[in-house]
């Protein structure tokens, strides 16, 4: 499970960088500021993780105590 999460975030960011205009604009702006693609992807993965977590909390998929339950 642990390797699937980072892989999923990487895939989401790759797709967004290729197809989502807002993300492409963000990447272009950050590149102009001197950031590397690796650093841009790291920032985008953190953003996506927060976005997904917020969505899971709002839909009630996660319990109110957070996602730190038992792991399989």
Steps between C-alpha positions, in 0.01 A plus 500: 500500500781743582656479154163541330431842651815675377462328164140620472601857589776487239254381234245769590767771482632372166152504348430846637830636369417373153128580478384748766555859391516638856772252590690573179485872577624432855789288370595768246494769769714292736744410221540871427579547870782248464346187651584160354232263371574267790434778753183607318371144504576473873294814567217377281493159672465670837217715364321196352539306826340785697223531239422126510509491881262795523262329255510171692427681827208694350338187356527314830731230364754572773397485863520817709815378678696513174644233278728342761298182554616141476715413202487180305 
